[in-house]
């Protein structure tokens, strides 16, 4: 089910957490996975853990020119990019909006919104030329509901959902499906950037009363990255334990 043999997949921010779980899931399904992460050593270690021929590449996704060079290089080396999963994210400073600086705002937007735009802009022309592609953007329930003291994060994820829906309509007739997933609070290292009060706020709004696991997000991404996702595009799938029901 959802076989990916012979396909080449890129997963950003895949050195740990949700990204690593996604990369492992795709690799186990037969894909050759490239782990793009700003931390070269961590990316290399994750590729070794995942196996199945996984490779790693250090990349700052906030650098538009570096993104284009990396994507062009991977296309030249591998011949095709079938799957792009944009997972890299930054929670940002935990504080009310009046305590957020310009720098705080721009750092989060650069990683959570500009990076996905640069990556998709670089990859989509290649996918259009082949008449096939799957793109999955990892957003957040915060982008739908807004979390207090996470203004930049919530705004960036809302924008990412809008970006996903817009791009999906632009290429809907060209064999390319572009979707997003919106996890609620997932048990990863990103929680270390938040206060216990912020985590408790999110968990208390989940009917299942627990955090999710990275593997539970990876399972949804797997479908959206597969051939079987052939009549699903422009959607945002919640992985929220029942928090979001719309």
C-alpha positions in Angstrom: 0.0 0.0 0.0 1.3 3.5 -1.0 4.4 1.9 -2.6 7.1 4.5 -3.4 9.8 2.3 -5.0 11.9 4.1 -7.6 10.9 7.5 -6.3 13.1 10.3 -5.0 11.9 12.3 -2.1 13.2 15.4 -0.3 12.3 16.0 3.3 13.3 19.3 5.0 14.1 19.6 8.6 14.4 15.8 8.7 17.3 15.4 11.1 15.0 14.9 14.0 11.4 14.7 15.1 8.5 14.8 12.7 10.8 15.2 9.7 12.9 12.2 10.5 9.7 10.1 11.1 8.4 11.2 7.7 11.8 10.4 6.0 11.9 7.0 7.6 8.3 6.2 6.6 8.9 7.2 3.0 12.2 5.2 2.9 10.5 2.1 4.3 8.0 2.4 1.5 10.8 2.3 -1.1 11.7 5.9 -1.8 15.3 7.2 -1.8 15.1 10.1 0.6 17.3 13.2 0.8 17.4 14.8 4.2 17.7 18.5 3.9 18.6 20.2 7.2 20.6 23.2 8.3 22.7 20.9 10.6 25.0 18.9 8.4 26.1 16.5 11.1 22.6 15.8 12.4 21.3 15.3 8.8 24.1 12.8 8.1 23.4 10.9 11.3 19.7 10.7 10.5 20.4 9.4 7.0 22.6 6.7 8.5 19.8 5.7 11.0 17.2 5.6 8.2 19.2 3.6 5.8 17.6 2.4 2.5 20.1 4.6 0.6 19.1 7.8 2.3 21.3 10.8 1.6 21.8 14.1 3.4 22.4 17.7 2.3 23.0 20.7 4.5 20.8 23.6 3.4 19.6 26.9 4.8 16.1 27.1 3.3 15.9 30.8 4.0 18.5 31.5 1.4 16.7 31.6 -2.0 19.8 31.2 -4.1 21.1 28.3 -2.1 17.8 26.6 -2.4 17.8 26.9 -6.2 21.3 25.6 -6.4 20.5 22.7 -4.2 17.4 21.7 -6.1 19.1 22.1 -9.5 22.0 20.0 -8.2 19.7 17.2 -7.0 17.8 17.1 -10.2 21.1 16.8 -12.2 22.3 14.1 -9.8 19.1 12.1 -9.4 17.3 12.8 -12.7 14.0 13.5 -11.0 12.3 14.8 -7.8 9.0 13.0 -7.2 8.2 14.2 -3.7 8.9 17.3 -1.7 8.0 17.4 2.0 8.5 20.8 3.6 8.7 20.1 7.3 11.4 22.5 8.7 9.9 24.9 11.2 10.7 27.3 13.9 8.4 28.0 17.0 9.9 31.3 17.8 9.9 33.4 21.0 7.2 32.6 23.5 5.8 36.0 24.3 2.8 38.3 23.6 2.9 40.3 20.4 3.9 43.5 22.1 7.1 41.8 23.3 8.0 40.5 19.9 10.8 42.3 18.0 11.2 42.7 14.3 13.9 40.1 14.4 11.7 37.6 16.3 9.0 38.0 13.6 11.3 37.8 10.6 13.2 34.7 11.8 10.0 32.7 12.1 8.6 33.9 8.8 11.9 33.2 7.0 11.8 29.5 8.0 8.1 28.7 8.1 6.9 30.7 5.0 9.7 32.0 2.9 11.6 28.7 2.9 8.6 26.7 1.6 8.0 29.3 -1.1 11.6 29.1 -2.3 11.5 25.3 -2.3 8.2 25.1 -4.2 9.2 27.7 -6.7 12.4 25.7 -7.4 10.8 22.3 -7.6 7.4 22.9 -9.3 8.8 23.8 -12.8 10.7 20.4 -12.8 7.5 18.6 -11.7 5.5 20.3 -14.4 8.0 19.2 -17.1 7.5 15.6 -16.0 3.7 15.8 -15.5 4.0 14.4 -12.0 4.8 15.5 -8.4 3.7 15.4 -4.8 4.3 18.3 -2.4 3.3 18.2 1.3 3.7 21.2 3.6 3.7 20.6 7.3 1.6 23.4 8.8 0.0 23.5 12.2 -3.4 23.6 13.9 -2.0 27.0 15.2 -2.4 28.2 11.7 -6.2 27.6 11.9 -6.9 28.5 15.4 -4.1 30.8 16.6 -2.1 30.0 19.8 -1.5 32.9 22.3 2.1 34.0 22.7 2.9 32.4 19.3 1.9 35.2 17.0 4.5 34.7 14.3 4.3 30.9 14.4 0.5 31.0 14.1 0.5 33.6 11.3 3.2 31.8 9.4 1.4 28.5 9.4 -1.9 30.1 8.4 0.0 31.7 5.4 1.5 28.3 4.6 -1.9 26.7 4.4 -3.0 29.5 2.0 0.2 29.1 -0.1 -0.5 25.4 -0.3 -4.1 25.9 -1.5 -3.1 28.5 -4.1 -0.3 26.6 -5.6 -2.4 23.4 -5.8 -5.0 25.2 -7.9 -2.2 26.5 -10.3 -1.0 23.0 -11.2 -4.1 20.9 -10.5 -4.4 19.7 -14.1 -0.7 18.8 -14.5 -0.4 15.6 -12.4 0.9 17.5 -9.4 -0.9 17.3 -6.0 0.0 19.8 -3.3 -1.4 19.4 0.2 -0.7 20.3 3.8 -1.0 18.6 7.2 -1.8 20.5 10.3 -0.5 18.7 13.4 -1.6 19.6 16.9 1.1 19.4 19.6 3.5 16.6 18.7 6.1 15.1 21.1 9.3 16.5 19.5 12.3 18.6 20.5 10.4 21.7 19.3 8.4 21.6 22.5 11.7 22.5 24.3 11.2 26.0 22.8 7.9 26.4 24.5 6.9 27.0 28.1 5.1 24.2 30.1 2.1 26.5 30.1 2.0 26.7 26.3 2.2 23.0 26.0 -0.5 22.5 28.6 -2.7 25.0 26.8 -2.5 23.0 23.6 -2.9 19.5 25.2 -6.0 20.6 27.1 -7.7 21.4 23.8 -7.1 18.0 22.4 -10.1 15.6 23.0 -7.7 12.6 23.2 -5.8 14.5 26.0 -2.3 13.7 24.8 0.4 14.8 22.5 0.7 13.2 19.1 3.6 11.1 18.0 5.8 11.9 15.0 4.9 8.6 13.4 1.2 9.5 13.4 2.0 12.6 11.3 4.2 10.6 9.0 1.4 8.1 8.3 -0.8 10.9 6.8 2.1 12.4 4.9 2.9 9.0 3.4 -0.5 8.9 1.7 -0.3 12.5 0.4 3.1 11.7 -1.0 2.0 8.6 -2.9 0.5 7.8 -6.3 -2.7 6.9 -4.4 -3.2 10.6 -3.7 -4.4 11.1 -7.2 -7.7 13.1 -6.6 -6.7 15.0 -3.5 -5.1 18.4 -3.8 -5.3 21.8 -2.1 -6.3 20.2 1.2 -5.1 20.5 4.7 -5.4 17.3 6.8 -5.5 17.8 10.5 -3.5 15.4 12.7 -4.9 16.8 15.9 -6.5 14.1 18.1 -9.8 15.7 17.5 -8.9 19.3 18.3 -9.9 20.5 14.8 -13.0 19.1 13.2 -13.3 21.5 10.2 
